[in-house]
Amino acid sequence: MTTTYPLRTIEADEIDAWARMVTTTYGQDWRREGGLRNAARSLDPARTLAACEGPDIVGGVSIYGRVMTVPGWTAPVPVPVAGITLVAVLPTHRRRGILTAMMRRQLTDLYESGGEPFAALNAAEATIYGRFGYGLASQVALIRGDKRFMGLRPGTDVGDGTIRLLGREEARPLLEKVYDTARMSGVGWVDRTDRFWEARLAEDERARDGGTALRFAVHAERDGEVTGYALYRSKPPAVRVVEVAATTRQAYAALWRFLIDLDTHSELHYDGAVDEPLIHLMADPRAARATVMDNLWVRLADVPRALAARRYAAPLDVVLEVQDAFCPWNAGRYRLMAGGESVSCERTRARPDLRLTSAELGAAYLGGTTLSSLAAAGRVEELRPGALAAASLAFRGERAPFHPSGWAFPAF
């Protein structure tokens, strides 16, 4: 006999029970003063699903409605994104179709409501979400450096600004201003309203992982304009850099010089972009090694709206034959035409130039994963000679996409 688990959104007074299910799934204890303590402030019950067995919550997933920068013409453009977070099914209820049902419900709701045209998530396991049409869209470089050899190149321009260590309350409005400027120059960054800043700067034992409280290093120019910051904590033997944002290259270099010069630490740890400029600032690039891992997985909930929302690096006129078994409304042929700020994507009966699934479109959406590399892996089929090269070039971004922080503690 097949047992079904009804899906519904939760009420505000169910957040504790829902969060207890999540922490149990991930092998943690639920405490109101720790763990998912920020859930009550950052979760939207109306966008939080629960799978139920009688009165008990046995699975769940939530959406953070955010705005993400995606490739633009002259600069990245902001597009609404459904940030998928806290995906969980109790270990007693695995392999019963609950996760599949929740993923399908989320995407169906996004499409039918005309909500965010695409979804994105950080995957706890890299093998889970491909079957739901998510594609690997960005990666992260786990940078580990030996600070004894991490000096900057001679002549590096660090400007004439100053760096001060500030308290949380004094620093926060300055961080917000810098972040809002910096995020509009890179792909993959998301907006931060008050509740997400609260979550980002939250301090509890799990967030610290044995380290100190956050330190706030703020860079200002001689005229007082704040142009950068670094968030970091100490956990000997390393200084753990949580986030760096800067609006000038001089501020960026000055902040890294400050972090490298911190005494009593022999190592530096930072999770940065795969094309992080830090490597090119150092006199000895081998002083820091990077391990590349998957970061953002992207899923197009509405193919034509999502493709029309971003811009393209080169003029493009291509017919895509899209296969999508999980979200059948996306399946079909689309003519994607792009030139500068003008973009259209509409259904067509014309002969296709490329054949691919929605997962490949998701992978290429942020301009990091190329359609050519996917084709080399047998995942994109070229049906008209030259179409692959043209589309791959057009989908590329100026720099690798980078998602600098989670949606909210403790996930994406």
Secondary structure, 3 states (H helix, E strand, C coil): CCCCCCEEECCHHHHHHHHHHHHHHCCCCCCCCCCCCCHHHHCCHHHEEEEEECCEEEEEEEEEEEEEEECCCCCCEEEEEEEEEEEEECHHHCCCCHHHHHHHHHHHHHHHHCCCCEEEEECCCCCCHHHHCCEECCEEEEEEEEHHHCCECCCCCCCCCEEEEECHHHHHHHHHHHHHHHHHHCCCCECCCHHHHHHHCCCCHHHHCCCCCCEEEEEECCCCCEEEEEEEEEECCEEEEEEEEECCHHHHHHHHHHHHCCCCCCEEEEEECCCCCHHHHECCHHHEEEEEEECEEEEECCHHHHHHHCCCCCCEEEEEEEECCCCHHHCEEEEEEEECCEEEEEECCCCCCEEEEHHHHHHHCCCCCCHHHHHHCCCCEECCCCHHHHHHHHHCCCCCCCCCCCCECCEC
